[in-house]
Amino acid sequence: MSNAKYADTPMDPNIKLVSDQGEPCVDPGRYRRLVGRLNYLIVTHPNIAFAMDIVSQFLNPPCQDHCDVVIQNTRQSH
């Protein structure tokens, strides 16, 4: 993630996330840790609040699409 670039928006508004969509997340534990860490950042980065509300709904079991959105949010919030 050291080569991450900032995005204009924390989450693509055209992405529709649903349960059991696509391939399972390779590392669901990492997904849950990232979501937890990003939830703390909402206080200082309110621009990610909407995206965090969406991805928090898919903690069990996350799919790869959910993981991709969380990784994009992680890049955006730094």
Helices and strands as residue ranges (DSSP letters): H 28-41, G 46-48, H 49-55, G 56-58, H 64-77
